[in-house]
Amino acid sequence: MAFWLTRGFRATRVAVDNENVGVVMTTPKTMLSDESQQQIEQLAREQQREPGEVLEEAVRRYAAACRLERFADKMGQRARDKGIREEDVPRLVEEVRRENAERGR
């Protein structure tokens, strides 16, 4: 089994031997360029936060943006498969709104 531990801007890969629990090997790996580290440290000082918090927020936002992009691509493909064009969207939205209003939603 292996996993990553982070401390500051360094990551350590930790491997645990399944037969000898407690035998741990570590290999350091630099994760960020000096420029990125400096930018994160500057933001952290400005926001009175820990650099790790700034980095975690950046990763969360990036992951959310990636999920949104995948969702938009998937929905775009579904629309194309159904023959819906971009210029059809305002009319379709109006139709759904009208139907929802008639149903009391």
DRENDO-1510 file (C-alpha; in Angstrom, 1 decimal, always signed):
<recs>
REC; n; res; u; v; w
REC; 1; MET; +0.0; +0.0; +0.0 .
REC; 2; ALA; +1.3; +3.5; -0.8 .
REC; 3; PHE; +0.0; +7.0; -0.1 .
REC; 4; TRP; +1.3; +10.6; -0.1 .
REC; 5; LEU; +1.9; +12.7; +3.0 .
REC; 6; THR; +2.3; +16.4; +2.5 .
REC; 7; ARG; +4.1; +18.8; +4.8 .
REC; 8; GLY; +4.5; +22.4; +3.6 .
REC; 9; PHE; +5.3; +22.2; -0.1 .
REC; 10; ARG; +7.0; +18.8; +0.0 .
REC; 11; ALA; +5.3; +15.5; -0.5 .
REC; 12; THR; +6.6; +12.2; +0.7 .
REC; 13; ARG; +5.5; +8.9; -0.8 .
REC; 14; VAL; +5.0; +6.4; +2.0 .
REC; 15; ALA; +4.9; +2.6; +1.2 .
REC; 16; VAL; +3.9; +0.2; +3.9 .
REC; 17; ASP; +4.9; -3.5; +3.5 .
REC; 18; ASN; +1.8; -5.6; +4.1 .
REC; 19; GLU; +3.8; -8.4; +5.7 .
REC; 20; ASN; +5.7; -6.1; +8.0 .
REC; 21; VAL; +3.3; -3.5; +9.2 .
REC; 22; GLY; +5.3; -0.5; +10.4 .
REC; 23; VAL; +8.1; -0.8; +7.8 .
REC; 24; VAL; +7.9; +2.5; +6.1 .
REC; 25; MET; +10.0; +3.8; +3.2 .
REC; 26; THR; +9.9; +7.4; +2.2 .
REC; 27; THR; +11.0; +9.2; -1.0 .
REC; 28; PRO; +10.8; +13.0; -1.0 .
REC; 29; LYS; +9.4; +14.7; -4.1 .
REC; 30; THR; +9.1; +18.4; -4.9 .
REC; 31; MET; +5.5; +19.2; -5.9 .
REC; 32; LEU; +5.6; +22.8; -6.9 .
REC; 33; SER; +8.0; +25.2; -8.7 .
REC; 34; ASP; +9.7; +27.9; -6.6 .
REC; 35; GLU; +7.6; +30.5; -8.3 .
REC; 36; SER; +4.3; +28.7; -7.4 .
REC; 37; GLN; +5.5; +28.2; -3.8 .
REC; 38; GLN; +6.3; +32.0; -3.6 .
REC; 39; GLN; +2.8; +32.9; -5.0 .
REC; 40; ILE; +1.1; +30.6; -2.5 .
REC; 41; GLU; +3.1; +31.9; +0.4 .
REC; 42; GLN; +2.3; +35.5; -0.6 .
REC; 43; LEU; -1.4; +34.8; -0.8 .
REC; 44; ALA; -1.3; +33.0; +2.5 .
REC; 45; ARG; +0.3; +36.0; +4.2 .
REC; 46; GLU; -2.2; +38.4; +2.6 .
REC; 47; GLN; -5.1; +36.3; +3.8 .
REC; 48; GLN; -3.5; +35.4; +7.1 .
REC; 49; ARG; -3.9; +31.7; +6.3 .
REC; 50; GLU; -1.5; +28.7; +6.2 .
REC; 51; PRO; +0.0; +28.0; +2.7 .
REC; 52; GLY; -1.5; +24.5; +2.8 .
REC; 53; GLU; -5.0; +26.0; +3.2 .
REC; 54; VAL; -4.5; +28.2; +0.1 .
REC; 55; LEU; -3.2; +25.2; -1.8 .
REC; 56; GLU; -6.1; +23.0; -0.7 .
REC; 57; GLU; -8.6; +25.6; -1.8 .
REC; 58; ALA; -6.9; +26.0; -5.2 .
REC; 59; VAL; -7.1; +22.2; -5.7 .
REC; 60; ARG; -10.8; +22.1; -4.6 .
REC; 61; ARG; -11.6; +24.9; -7.0 .
REC; 62; TYR; -9.7; +23.3; -9.9 .
REC; 63; ALA; -11.4; +20.0; -9.3 .
REC; 64; ALA; -14.8; +21.7; -9.2 .
REC; 65; ALA; -14.0; +23.5; -12.5 .
REC; 66; CYS; -13.0; +20.2; -14.1 .
REC; 67; ARG; -16.2; +18.5; -13.0 .
REC; 68; LEU; -18.3; +21.4; -14.3 .
REC; 69; GLU; -16.4; +21.2; -17.7 .
REC; 70; ARG; -17.0; +17.4; -17.9 .
REC; 71; PHE; -20.7; +17.9; -17.1 .
REC; 72; ALA; -21.0; +20.7; -19.7 .
REC; 73; ASP; -19.3; +18.5; -22.3 .
REC; 74; LYS; -21.6; +15.6; -21.5 .
REC; 75; MET; -24.7; +17.7; -21.7 .
REC; 76; GLY; -23.5; +19.4; -24.9 .
REC; 77; GLN; -23.1; +16.0; -26.5 .
REC; 78; ARG; -26.6; +14.9; -25.3 .
REC; 79; ALA; -28.0; +18.1; -26.8 .
REC; 80; ARG; -26.2; +17.5; -30.1 .
REC; 81; ASP; -27.4; +13.9; -30.2 .
REC; 82; LYS; -31.0; +15.2; -29.9 .
REC; 83; GLY; -30.4; +17.8; -32.6 .
REC; 84; ILE; -30.7; +20.7; -30.2 .
REC; 85; ARG; -28.7; +23.8; -31.4 .
REC; 86; GLU; -27.5; +26.7; -29.3 .
REC; 87; GLU; -30.1; +29.0; -30.9 .
REC; 88; ASP; -32.9; +26.5; -29.7 .
REC; 89; VAL; -32.0; +27.0; -26.0 .
REC; 90; PRO; -33.9; +30.2; -25.2 .
REC; 91; ARG; -37.1; +28.8; -26.8 .
REC; 92; LEU; -36.7; +25.5; -24.9 .
REC; 93; VAL; -36.1; +27.3; -21.6 .
REC; 94; GLU; -39.2; +29.4; -22.1 .
REC; 95; GLU; -41.2; +26.3; -22.9 .
REC; 96; VAL; -40.1; +24.6; -19.7 .
REC; 97; ARG; -40.8; +27.7; -17.6 .
REC; 98; ARG; -44.3; +27.9; -19.1 .
REC; 99; GLU; -45.0; +24.2; -18.4 .
REC; 100; ASN; -43.7; +24.6; -14.8 .
REC; 101; ALA; -45.9; +27.7; -14.3 .
REC; 102; GLU; -48.9; +25.8; -15.6 .
REC; 103; ARG; -48.2; +23.0; -13.1 .
REC; 104; GLY; -47.8; +25.5; -10.3 .
REC; 105; ARG; -44.1; +24.9; -9.8 .
</recs>
